[in-house]
Amino acid sequence: MKGEPQNAAVPAAAGTGVPVLPAAVRATPAATAATLTGTLGLAAACWIIAVWQMHGMDMGTATQLGSFGFFIAAWVAMMAAMMLPGAAPAVLRRARTGGVRAVPLFAGAYLAVWALAGVAVFAFYRPHGTLAAAAVVIAAAVYEVTPLKRHFRRRCRDTVRSGIRFGLCCAGSSLGLMLMLVALGVMSITWMAVIAILVLAQKLLPPKAAVDVPLALAITGLGIWIILAPASVPGLTPPMM
């Protein structure tokens, strides 16, 4: 029979290697808007849940994690609140290339990576002192300017089909900042908000020295501040009874 073969290969988007679906299958503008609204709405809801779950839990460097079930539930809510806004561009790209039906699997796999990170945090975390917190903060500052950080940050901005792969790249990009959160106050809403803003900025801004070096210097300054005057750092030490 004449005409195009039924099993013709689906063309790939230029320069990405990601198959492009026919126009009838790709996300419509309305579906794209709904995807963005849903992603940001879920993040907003998770902020509310995280604030509710973490109320009264913050004791700075002396914070206890509680039971495994409680911590993982709180951690997943935290990660969805902090990470979904920055992941929104990738979620939209996935909707455009794979259709809206691909979005829940992509986002779920992405959050599963962060849930596994929470398991590691629960396994290795211990209440600690301010010097340990300062050491982690300064190490995080150094990581911000390493080639490994730049590699993961670039990959976190690429078009990918796998939520697992995207999550691993973004976890590598945000490793230093997340260790800062754990060291400064893993149940602190204040530090959670600060780290979330930094993560979002790094997802949206290009990886340039003009952005990364001042941030690394600021983080180093925070580490020195912790060493010199830990009691003056907001939320670092438990409140006096």
Long-range contacts (C-beta under 8 A, 24 or more apart in sequence): 13-97, 13-159, 16-159, 18-97, 18-159, 18-160, 18-161, 19-97, 20-97, 21-97, 21-98, 21-99, 25-99, 26-96, 26-97, 26-99, 27-95, 27-96, 27-99, 27-100, 31-95, 31-100, 32-92, 32-95, 32-96, 34-100, 35-91, 35-92, 35-95, 35-100, 35-103, 36-88, 36-91, 36-92, 39-84, 39-85, 39-87, 39-88, 39-91, 39-107, 40-84, 40-85, 40-88, 42-80, 42-84, 43-80, 43-81, 43-84, 43-85, 44-81, 46-77, 46-78, 46-80, 46-81, 46-84, 47-81, 49-77, 49-81, 50-74, 50-77, 50-78, 50-81, 50-189, 50-192, 51-189, 53-77, 54-78, 54-187, 54-188, 54-189, 54-192, 57-187, 58-185, 58-187, 58-188, 58-189, 58-235, 59-127, 59-185, 59-187, 59-238, 60-184, 60-185, 60-188, 60-235, 60-236, 60-237, 60-238, 61-127, 61-128, 61-129, 61-130, 61-132, 61-133, 61-183, 61-184, 61-185, 61-236, 61-237, 62-127, 62-237, 62-238, 63-127, 63-185, 63-186, 63-187, 63-188, 64-127, 65-122, 65-125, 65-186, 65-187, 68-122, 71-118, 71-122, 72-115, 72-118, 72-119, 72-122, 74-187, 75-114, 75-115, 75-118, 75-121, 75-122, 76-111, 76-114, 76-115, 76-118, 78-192, 79-111, 79-114, 79-115, 79-117, 79-118, 80-111, 81-192, 81-196, 82-192, 82-195, 82-196, 82-199, 83-110, 83-111, 83-114, 83-170, 83-174, 83-199, 84-111, 85-196, 85-200, 86-170, 86-199, 86-200, 86-202, 86-203, 86-204, 87-166, 87-170, 87-203, 89-203, 89-204, 90-159, 90-160, 90-166, 93-159, 94-161, 94-163, 97-159, 97-161, 98-161, 105-163, 106-161, 106-162, 106-163, 106-166, 107-163, 108-163, 109-162, 109-163, 109-164, 109-166, 109-167, 110-163, 110-164, 110-166, 110-167, 110-170, 111-167, 112-163, 112-164, 112-167, 113-163, 113-164, 113-167, 113-168, 113-170, 113-171, 114-167, 114-171, 117-171, 117-178, 121-182, 121-186, 125-182, 125-186, 128-183, 130-226, 130-227, 130-230, 130-233, 130-236, 130-237, 131-227, 132-183, 133-183, 133-184, 133-226, 133-230, 133-236, 134-223, 134-224, 134-226, 134-227, 134-230, 135-223, 136-179, 136-180, 136-182, 136-183, 137-180, 137-183, 137-184, 137-219, 137-220, 137-222, 137-223, 137-226, 138-219, 138-220, 138-223, 138-224, 139-176, 139-179, 140-176, 140-177, 140-179, 140-180, 140-219, 141-176, 141-216, 141-217, 141-219, 141-220, 141-223, 142-216, 143-175, 143-176, 144-176, 144-212, 144-215, 144-216, 144-219, 145-209, 145-212, 145-213, 145-216, 148-172, 149-173, 149-175, 149-176, 149-212, 150-207, 150-212, 153-202, 153-207, 154-207, 156-203, 157-203, 157-207, 170-203, 173-202, 174-199, 174-202, 176-219, 180-219, 184-233, 184-235, 184-236, 185-235, 185-236, 188-235, 190-234, 190-235, 191-235
